[in-house]
Amino acid sequence: MIAIITQEQRDSLVGVEFSPQTFFNLDIKDINDNYFIDEIEIGQCSIQWLKDLPLIEYQPKIQVNPFEI
């Protein structure tokens, strides 16, 4: 499960440590080209607004192998 975040929210979290020597990884987008944060990271951090975001099922982007085209 994931929570969709905006570009601005993503930018505010880049480089933020959410547990000892563990930082948010926010460079991946879902199938709809949205940034997201997963429920494990949300559960390990103390940022309340993240905990208040609704969770949805993750839908990954479809990866195309350029050698199989």
Secondary structure, 3 states (H helix, E strand, C coil): CEEEECHHHHHHHCCCEEECCEECCCCCEECCCCEEEEHHHHHHCCCHHHHCCCCECCCECCCCCHHHC
